[in-house]
């Protein structure tokens, strides 16, 4: 039965595994043998052997919500606020399409981790040449630094709005969140998941309140979910649209999801893996639906409050905070907005730590202490954020937030194409290989992402 056997040590992971002492033969379809499991300290620590389907679904639930956090981080706030205030509801279609892309790609990432026993970083290391793996690792680290930059700025802005802490000091305080991450990792993976779900519920509750008091037009919202050609024709709208895409489908989330699904102690038979893939897809789809609601809510509140009042240039979180209460006429609207931002920034911090650890260990097979890895990543983000806050003020941090999301979008293809390729190769996936229709759809999504990014570069430089 599932979960009836004792937890295996990392060295007893199924399949040909290479120890640090010496490698064994590589599995079919791979250039190199699999080494230590992904996130070895929490590998297969969550039992899933439940008697009913709904209890089994709850046992598998969790990784999807950690992934969904990256789809509602402070970078999303900047792009959604800019899109809603400048273009009304018209970019809701971009949020919807991006979320559908995310559901597909996260499902593939979960399947890769469950079927092959490798996260995406390990799969790249075991498939590509060493120089290619190093290049992909560098690109992924840039993406993580860009994401962390958004978390640093978002948390610092929230601290400034709620408690009056100057931005440079708020940025410095965010470096201390490494202590919270370390504490949670030592207390068990389910506790980390529970905290993340609580913070997501907090953000959702805040925006339900904002939606109720902003009274958006339901017909306008419905029309906004229908894509129009103006998105491609208007360079300004396209820039924000690509930023929304980069803020929604994040490259490091693909690495993260392919790893944390392996925390479940599913039966490593074809039937057990098939069941794990099914429940992992259900988990991520439900979680990403919450992310869709929150992203759409941010843009809808911006459109109903700022665009409707003629404030078309509200791209800064601080300006949105100052305008919400006077424009809506409800005391506390701005404070609720800032509180949700703080929850978003701290939530993203938790998953960013895991993603950084997974990427470094997977690509390089180098294990650093979590606190050291976190400080390195935070240091990379804090330096440009602090410099911008000190010398360019609030306007500079807002532009830096949107730029970070565009950088994320430009890195996305370098994670998406390997993921689609690996899950489409029968030698690697066996009976779980993508069927022809899914393969065509996945490559279509990957091609569309690359095309949008190319269009963005042309528009930016011309």
Helices and strands as residue ranges (DSSP letters): G 10-12, G 40-42, E 46-47, H 53-60, H 63-69, H 74-87, H 92-116, H 120-127, H 130-163, H 167-173, G 174-177, H 178-187, H 189-214, H 218-224, H 230-233, H 235-248, H 251-260, G 261-263, E 264-265, H 270-302, I 303-307, H 317-328, H 333-364, H 370-423, H 426-429, G 430-432, H 436-461
